[in-house]
Amino acid sequence: MFRRRESVPFSFVAEADRFRSNVTPPPRRRASRSQLAARSLVGLTLVAGFAGSLLLGLPALDADRTPAHSQTSEASRHR
């Protein structure tokens, strides 16, 4: 079915492209030293976590390495 659209005057559409506000937003506050330190600490923690998981996870993903302990049971070794 066809949707009925409201008519909009062309002058309104043309003015909408060039409209500029005369209200300027307030300037952003600078972060304090404690906020910067907290952000840095969070960032370093995330980077250290990713690096640690990569270092601990790479040996598990290595397909060429033979496992130190075989997966055979005790009963099958004594036969």
Secondary structure as GFF3:
##gff-version 3
##sequence-region A 1 79
A	DSSP	alpha_helix	10	18	.	.	.	ID=ss1
A	DSSP	alpha_helix	33	61	.	.	.	ID=ss2
A	DSSP	alpha_helix	74	77	.	.	.	ID=ss3
###
